[in-house]
Each structure stands twice: as C-alpha cells, then as structure tokens.
Amino acid sequence: MALVYCVANQKGGVGKTTTVVNLGDYLTIRGYNVLIVDMDPQANATSSLGLRCEENKSSAHLCHTIYEVLIAERPIGKAIRTTRRPRLHVVPSASALAGAEVELVGLLGREMRLRRALASVLQYYDYVLIDTPPSLGLLTINALTASDDGVIIPVQCEYLALEGLSRLLQTINLVRQHLNPRLKVSGVVLTMYDGRTRLSQEVVQEVRKFFQSHEVFQTIVPRNVRLSEAPSFGETIFTYSPESAGAMAYAALAEEFLARGKHLVRERGTL
C-alpha cells in the first residue's frame, strides 16, 4: 500500500506545487511508482507536468479530473493520467474544482471523499503526494484526511513567513482528532532561500524555533530561476535543468524525505 502525504500551507506562493512535482519526480528516478493528486483549482501541478485537461474537451477521457472524482464519485482510476515519466502518474485538476468547496458542503461524508476514492488505487503505488490549494477549506481538509503518513509544510524564507501557520497547525490537530488520527507533521521545508540576505537567515532561525528541531528538514531549497522556469515548459527541474542548484536541493530533500520515512516502510511492510 502506498504511503500518502499532502503538501499544505494556506499561504500561496510558498512552493507547494514545486515541492510536490519535484519530490514526486525524484522518487520515480529512485525507482518508486508515484501518484500526484492535484487538489488545487489553479491546476498548477497538472500544467507543471505538461497536462492541460481543459484544452482537450474533444475527448471525454482526457477531461476526467479530481472534480468528477470528488463530486460525481467517478472511480479515480478513470481520471489518472500518465506523464513523461513512466512511473509518475497524476490525477489532474481543472478550474471546475473551484466550485467544489460549495458543492461538497451538502454531500454525505464530504471530508472523506478523497480518502475513499484513493483506497482503490493505493496498491499500485509506492507514494501518493497531494497538492493542496492556498486555503483551509474542504479541499484541503479532504487532503489532510487522506494523508495517513503526514503533511509536509513548505515555508518560504521571506517576510511574514510564519503568518497563519498557527491556524494551519490548529486545523491539522482538528483533523487528527476528528477525521484522521494518523495525521502528523512529517516535515517543514524551507523554500526560496537567498543566502545573500539577512532576512532569509533570520527566517530560517525563526522557523527552527517555532517548530521542533526534528520537524524541519535540514535541506533548504534556494531561490532558483530554473525552478521558476521549469513549469512553463511542462517539466520538472530534473528534466529541465538537472544540474541546477534547484535540482540538487530537491534531490537532497527527497533523500532526506526517504530516510525519514524508512520506519513507515518497515511498519507497513511496503516498498
């Protein structure tokens, strides 16, 4: 059975999607089968992997997205798409998902819909990574409820980096108490670090004071032009610029992530 993680932070522009797609791609390089679930109506993870469902309306199959899975209870297997990496699959998103927050309110078991949908495909993957929108609404709640193995929190090394994190942690605690007792913070990723500025250095210190030391990944992702460029070409950093500082940082982060998860692998008897 797959290990399931979500990447969450209600602030936008902190590196959630960048972390999901590049961590997922590196895991496939290491030989693992990975499913990325795009739960953001902006569909940035989808486009970052070279897919644009709304441009393919002539084919019904190509337009199946996480929206139909959550609202119409379409089998998630019908929405899974392949990517340029044979081991990397994605459940795409589209702008229709923006209305799902309202539509989910009146549905039975609204917080558990993603968890139930994923149950039918977990045996085919080693890892499932869920990208979330910049909010703490029902889409993010679904992602947290489905993530038995933890949540990864990207924090950018910029002004007001810690703003709103208390609310996110409160939400995580509420989901743990009422919906998913296995949920925990698996790690905090410092992103967009600029070693030339005192501000970035101060943010690193503040984050490591705010969280327990073991919760913060040692790897820090730098601000890197190649990381910003890669999504516009529908590529991850490992296909677009594998020798860049961004690629080296995400490779190191992924190795640290794998090392942290070894006890879960032993417990679950997977991989």
C-alpha positions in Angstrom: 0.0 0.0 0.0 1.2 3.5 -0.8 2.5 6.0 1.7 0.2 9.0 1.4 1.4 12.6 2.1 -0.1 16.0 1.3 1.8 19.3 1.0 -0.1 22.1 2.6 0.1 25.8 3.6 -2.8 28.2 3.2 -0.5 30.9 2.0 0.0 31.0 -1.7 3.4 31.1 -3.5 5.3 29.2 -0.8 6.4 26.3 -3.1 3.7 23.7 -2.5 3.4 22.7 -6.1 7.1 22.9 -6.8 7.7 20.6 -3.9 5.1 18.1 -4.9 6.1 17.7 -8.6 9.9 17.7 -8.0 9.8 15.4 -5.0 7.5 13.1 -6.9 9.7 13.1 -9.9 12.8 12.3 -7.9 11.1 9.4 -6.2 10.4 7.9 -9.7 14.1 8.4 -10.5 14.8 6.3 -7.5 12.5 3.6 -8.9 9.3 4.2 -7.0 5.8 4.4 -8.5 4.2 7.8 -7.6 0.8 9.3 -8.0 0.3 13.0 -7.7 -3.2 14.3 -6.9 -3.8 17.9 -7.9 -6.4 19.3 -5.4 -5.8 23.0 -6.4 -8.4 24.6 -8.8 -5.5 26.5 -10.3 -4.2 23.2 -11.6 -0.5 24.2 -11.4 0.7 20.7 -10.6 -1.2 19.4 -13.7 0.3 22.0 -16.0 3.7 21.6 -14.4 3.7 18.0 -15.6 2.7 19.0 -19.2 -1.0 18.4 -19.0 -3.9 20.8 -19.6 -7.2 19.0 -19.4 -9.4 21.9 -20.4 -7.6 22.2 -23.8 -8.7 18.6 -24.6 -12.5 18.8 -24.4 -12.9 16.8 -27.6 -12.0 13.7 -25.6 -14.1 12.9 -22.6 -11.4 10.6 -21.2 -8.9 13.4 -21.2 -11.2 15.7 -19.2 -11.8 13.4 -16.2 -10.3 15.3 -13.2 -10.4 15.2 -9.5 -13.5 17.3 -9.6 -15.5 14.4 -11.1 -13.9 12.0 -8.5 -15.0 14.2 -5.6 -18.4 15.4 -6.7 -19.7 12.7 -9.1 -17.8 9.8 -7.3 -16.3 8.8 -10.6 -13.7 6.0 -10.0 -10.3 7.7 -9.5 -8.7 5.2 -11.9 -10.6 6.8 -14.8 -9.0 10.1 -14.0 -5.4 9.0 -13.6 -3.2 10.3 -16.4 0.4 9.3 -17.4 3.2 11.8 -17.7 6.6 11.8 -19.5 7.9 9.8 -16.6 6.6 6.2 -16.9 6.4 5.8 -13.1 4.8 9.2 -12.5 1.1 9.5 -12.8 -1.3 12.3 -11.9 -4.9 12.9 -11.1 -5.4 16.3 -12.9 -7.3 19.3 -11.7 -9.2 22.0 -13.7 -11.0 25.3 -13.0 -14.3 23.4 -12.3 -12.8 22.4 -9.0 -13.2 26.0 -7.8 -16.9 25.3 -7.2 -16.3 22.1 -5.3 -16.0 23.8 -2.0 -19.6 24.9 -2.2 -20.9 21.6 -3.7 -19.2 19.4 -1.2 -20.9 21.1 1.8 -24.2 19.3 1.1 -22.7 15.9 0.3 -22.6 12.9 2.7 -19.1 12.2 4.1 -17.7 15.3 2.4 -14.4 15.3 4.3 -13.7 11.6 3.4 -14.3 11.7 -0.3 -10.7 11.7 -1.4 -9.7 9.1 1.1 -12.4 6.7 -0.1 -11.5 7.3 -3.7 -7.8 6.7 -3.2 -8.4 3.4 -1.5 -9.0 1.6 -4.8 -5.6 2.5 -6.3 -3.2 2.6 -3.3 -1.9 -0.9 -4.1 -0.5 0.3 -7.4 1.8 3.0 -6.0 4.6 3.4 -3.5 3.9 7.1 -2.8 0.9 9.4 -3.2 1.6 13.1 -3.0 -1.4 15.5 -2.8 -1.0 19.2 -3.8 -3.4 21.5 -2.0 -4.9 24.9 -2.7 -3.9 28.0 -0.7 -6.8 27.7 1.7 -8.0 25.6 4.6 -11.4 24.8 3.1 -12.9 21.4 2.3 -10.4 20.6 -0.5 -7.5 20.9 1.9 -9.5 19.0 4.7 -10.0 16.2 2.2 -6.3 16.1 1.5 -5.4 16.1 5.2 -8.0 13.4 5.9 -6.5 11.1 3.2 -2.9 11.6 4.3 -2.2 8.8 6.8 1.6 9.3 6.6 1.7 13.0 7.2 1.7 16.6 5.9 4.7 18.4 4.5 4.6 22.2 5.1 6.6 24.5 2.8 7.6 27.8 4.4 9.2 30.5 2.3 12.2 32.4 3.6 10.5 35.8 3.3 8.8 38.4 5.5 5.8 37.1 7.4 6.8 33.5 6.7 5.2 32.3 9.9 2.0 34.2 9.4 -1.0 31.8 9.5 1.0 28.8 10.5 -0.7 28.6 13.9 -4.1 28.3 12.1 -2.7 25.6 9.8 -1.4 23.6 12.8 -4.8 24.1 14.6 -6.5 22.6 11.5 -4.1 19.7 11.4 -4.9 19.0 15.1 -8.6 19.1 14.5 -8.4 16.7 11.6 -6.3 14.4 13.7 -8.9 14.5 16.5 -12.0 14.0 14.4 -11.1 12.5 11.0 -7.6 11.1 10.7 -5.9 10.1 13.9 -2.7 9.1 12.0 -2.1 12.6 10.7 1.1 14.4 11.7 3.6 16.9 10.5 6.1 14.9 8.6 8.4 17.9 7.9 8.7 21.6 7.3 10.5 22.6 4.1 12.3 26.0 3.9 12.0 27.4 0.4 13.0 30.4 -1.7 16.1 30.9 0.5 18.5 33.7 -0.5 21.8 33.4 1.4 22.8 36.9 0.4 20.1 38.4 2.6 19.9 38.7 6.4 16.1 38.2 6.2 16.4 34.7 4.8 18.8 33.7 7.5 16.6 35.2 10.2 13.5 33.3 8.9 15.4 30.0 9.0 16.2 30.7 12.6 12.6 31.7 13.4 11.1 28.6 11.8 13.5 26.3 13.6 12.5 28.0 16.9 8.8 27.8 16.0 8.8 24.1 15.2 10.6 21.2 17.0 14.0 20.7 15.5 13.2 17.2 14.2 10.3 18.6 12.3 12.3 20.9 10.0 14.1 19.4 7.1 17.8 20.2 7.1 17.8 20.7 3.3 16.9 24.3 2.4 15.6 25.0 -1.2 17.2 28.1 -2.6 15.6 30.8 -4.8 16.4 29.5 -8.2 15.5 30.8 -11.7 15.4 27.3 -13.2 12.9 26.2 -10.6 10.6 29.0 -11.7 11.1 28.4 -15.4 10.6 24.6 -15.5 6.7 24.6 -15.1 6.2 26.9 -18.1 7.8 24.1 -20.2 5.7 21.4 -18.5 8.8 19.8 -17.0 10.2 19.2 -13.5 13.5 20.5 -12.5 15.1 17.1 -13.2 14.2 17.1 -16.8 14.5 20.8 -17.4 17.8 21.6 -15.6 19.1 18.6 -13.7 22.5 20.2 -12.9 20.9 23.4 -11.4 21.0 24.4 -7.7 17.3 23.8 -7.5 17.6 20.2 -8.8 20.4 19.5 -6.3 18.3 20.9 -3.5 15.3 18.8 -4.3 17.4 15.7 -4.7 18.8 16.3 -1.3 15.4 17.0 0.1 14.0 13.8 -1.4 16.8 11.7 0.0 16.1 13.2 3.5 12.4 12.5 3.0 13.2 8.9 2.1 15.4 8.5 5.1 12.8 9.9 7.4 10.2 7.5 6.0 12.1 4.3 6.5 10.3 3.5 9.8 7.0 3.8 8.0 8.1 1.4 5.3 9.1 -1.1 8.0 5.8 -0.7 9.8 3.7 -1.0 6.7 5.8 -3.7 5.1 5.7 -1.8 1.8 8.1 -0.7 -1.0 
